[in-house]
């Protein structure tokens, strides 16, 4: 499965779960496209990048998202990072297990922005990063789907 950035024909109102993938923790956020906002949810623990899939199922059952969004950790120069392939694999597993459309978005600087937003680098900021990733995806989706003005 190729990980696209956006749906080709998105509904006007989309709900989504966003994920900030990591090997020890996976940040999660829920949001919707009408306001373009997201809310950080509790962090999922991971063992070598693998979450407890029953916890992911519970999130999907609870929030009923239309789509799943995974942050893609590129290097600052745009090249593939070591973690990028694993994040793509995680996205493919999400799609395969839960049969929901899954999209990826460049997440460079999301953790840094989350640290600035929370004012800490001490506490886990993974779900705040997921919130920022999801809000960024909604913003870019809005730009992709705007009709040109005459």
N, C-alpha and C positions, 0 to 999 in steps of 0.2 A: 504494500500500500504506500503510495506517495502521500506525504503529508502536505496538504494544501494549506494556504494561509486563510482563505475565506470561502464560504459557500458560493457557488456560481449564481444561485437565485435565492438569496436569503429572504425569510419571512420578515415582515416589518417589525415584528416583536419576537425577539429571541431571548431565551434564558440560557445561562451557561454556568458550568463549573470550570474554574480555571485552576491549573496546577503548576506549582513551581517545583520541578523535579529535583530531587537530591538523593544521594545514596543512603543517608541516615534519616532524613526527614523529607516529607513532601508537603509543601504548603498548599492550602486549598482555599478557594474563594467562590462565592456565588454572586451572580449579577444578572442584569437584564439590560437589553439594548435600548429600551424607551428612554431611560434617563442616562444610560451609559455608565452606571455606577455598579460597584461591587462591594461585597462585605467579606472580610476575612473570616474563615471558619477554623476550627481546631486543626492543628497540624497532624498529619498521618505519620506515625513512625514507619520506618522502612528498614529492612535488613538487606544490605547490599543493593539498595535501589528497588527492592520488591516490597510493596505495601501488603497489609492484610486485605486481601481482595473483598472479604466480607464487609469491612469498613467502607470500602469504596462503594460497594453495592448499597449499603445503608445510606450513604450520601446521595446516591442517584435516586433511590426510592423516596427519600425525604424531600429533595429539592426538585426532582423531575425536570432536569435540564433538557433543552433541545439539542445542545451541542456541548462538546468538551474541548477546552483550549489548553494546550501545553506550551509553556515557555521553552524556547529553544536557546540554549546557552552558547552562542557564538563567541569566539574570541573578539577582542576589541578591534582587530584589523579586519573582521568579517570572515575569517577562516574558521573552519570547524574546530570546536574544542573537543577535548577528550570526553567530556560529559554529553556532548551533542548526540552522538549515536545512541547512547543509553536513553536519553530523553525521547528520541524518535521511537525507539523500541518500546518504551513505556506507553507512548501515544498509540502505537499499533496494537499493543495489548489491551489498552482501554477500549479501542474500537472493536477488536475481536471478541472481547468478553461481554461488552454491554451493548454492542450493535447501535451505537450512537455516532453521528458524524464527529470526527475529531480533527481539529485544526491546530497549527503551530504558529507561533509568533516569536520574533527575535526578542529576547529578554535581556539584552545587554544593559547593564546598569540598574536593573530592577532591584537587586539586593542593596546596592548603594543608596538608591532612592528610598527604599524601605527603612534603612538605617536612619536616613535624614528625617523621614516622616515620624518615626517612633522616637528618635533622639537617643537610640541605643544600638550598640553592636553586641551587647552582652546577652540579651534575651533572643531566643529564636524569632526571626523576622520572616520566616518562610511564607506564612499565610498572608502577611502584609505584602510581600513581594508578589504572591499569587493575585492579590487584589489589584495591584498596579498593572500586572500583566494583563489581566482581564479587562480593566478599564482602558488600557492602551489598545487592546484588540477591538473593543467596541468603538473607540474613536476612529481607528483606521477603517473599520467596517463601514462606519457612517460616511467617511470620505470616499470609499470605494463605490458606494451605492448612491451618492448624491447625483442628481441629474444636472447636467450643465444648464446654466441660466442663459436665457437669450437676451 
